[in-house]
Amino acid sequence: MNSKPSKSEKKRQYLALQALGEQLIDLSCEQLDSIALDDRLREAVLAAQSIRSHGALRRQKQLIGKLMRSVDAAPIEEALESFGRNDREAKRIFRAAEEWRDRLVRNPDTALAEFVEWSGAADPAVGEYVRDVAAAVDDRARKTARRRLFRAIHSQIERKVQNEASSS
């Protein structure tokens, strides 16, 4: 039996490596630095980040795909998955903060007690910002107070998530 991969199978593998390499283009410099990349591959990714011409970018992506053939893709896949998990977690925290902010603005008395119980910490700034939203006389003051309230809630939720992650 022939154990050698077919031409079509090789092409699928190469295209998968190119797609993986293209994901590197969207990463920040800090994220790229955290991945052990071959120097030529890193340079190609950084060059692709600065290219604006569609044709030139397509060619650069093909070069990245070619360079990906000579590196171990497993650490890159793991790093990209980790970044994806972190991104999903950040979005989940953001949505939770928005929901709590809206609940606190709609029903400040009961929602504040529920938030303190849920978060496990009583931050006096949250209560102060809730009162500021209720006392706001114009749209600008209301938006500013809602923004401050969101930031306080967001940081408190982040602390809670970090505490839960470190205790497990």
N, C-alpha and C positions, 0 to 999 in steps of 0.2 A: 504494500500500500504506500502511496506517496505522502510523506509527512511534510513535504515542502509546501509552504503557503502559496496559494494561487496569486496571480497578478492582481485580481480584484481584491483579495484579502489584504495584500500588501498596501494597495491604494487606500483601503478603508483605515488601516492602521496609521498610515502617514497623514491622512486627513484628520484623524482623531488627535494625533500629536500636534498638528498645526492648530486645531481648534483649542487645544490646551495651551499652546504657546500664545495664541491670540488673547486668551484671558489674562495673561501677564501684562498686556499693554494697558489694561484698565487699572492696574494696581498703582498705589502711591509709591514714592521712593522708599519710605520706611518699610512698607510691605515687601518691596523687591529686595531690600537689604536683608530682610529676615529669612530669605530663601537662598540657599546655596546654589547659585547659578554659575554656569560656565561664563567666563569673561566675554567671549564673543556673543553668546546668547544675551547677556545683560546689555551689552552695547547695542545689539539689534533691537531689543525691546525699548530701550531709551530713545533710540533713533525713531522708532515707530511712533512713540508718544508725541514727537514733535512734527511729524509729517502731516500735512493738511491735504495734499493732492490725493485724490481717490486712487488713481493708477499707481502712484508711487507707494501708497500705503498697502495696496494689494500685493505688490511685489515684495515689500518689506515683510508682510505676513507670510508669504511663501518662503522667504529666507529664514524666518523664525521657525517655520515648520521643518525646513531642512536641517536647521541646527538642533531642533528637538530630537531628531533621530539619533543623535550621538550622545544624548544625556539620559540619565535615569529619570524617568518621568514620575516615579512613585513619590519622591519627596515633594515635587511640585504639586501633584494632585492632592497630597495631604495638606499642604500649606493653603492651597486654594479652598479646600473644604473647610479648613479652620477659619479662614477669613469669611467664608460664607456663613458659618455658624455664628461668628461674632456679629456679622451684619444683621442676620435674622434676629439675634438677641437684642441688638440695639433698636431695631424696628419694633420689636415686641414691647420694650421698655417705653419707647416713644408713644406708642398707641395707648399703653396703660396710663401714662402720664396725661395724655389728652383726655381720656375717659374720666379719670379722677378729677381733673380740672373742671370739666363740664359738669360733673356731679356736684362738685363743691360750689360752683357758681349757681346752679339751679336750686339746690337745697342745702345751704351752708351748715345748718345746725346738725342735722343727722349725719350728713355725709362726712363732716369733719370728725365726728366721733368714730364713724366706721373706718375712715382713713387711718386715724391714729391706731385703732385696734388692728387693722390689717397690716400696717407697716411696722408696728411694734415700737415706734418711737414718736414721741410728741415733739414736733418741731414748732416752736412758737411763731416762726416766720410764716408758716403755712396759714395759721389762723389770722395773723395780721394781714396777709395778702388777700385772704377771703373777705375780710372786712373792708379792705381798700377797694376791691371790685364792687362791693355793694354800695360803698360811699361815693364812687366815681360819678361825677356830674356830667361829663362829656365823653364822647367816643374815644378821644385820644387818651384820657386818663384811664378809661376802662380797659383799653388795649394794653396799656403799660402795666396796669395791675394784673391783668390776666397773664401777661408774659412773665412777670415776676413770680406769680403763683405757679405757673407751669414749670419754671426753672427749679423752684423749691421742691415741688412734687417729684420732678424728674430725678433730681439728685438724691432724694430720699429713696425712691424706688431703686436706683442704681446701687445705693448702699445696701439695701435689703437683698438684692440679687447677689451682690458680691459676698455678703455674709452667708447666704444660703449655699453659695458655691464653695466657699472656703470651709464650711462646716460639714459638707458631704464628701 
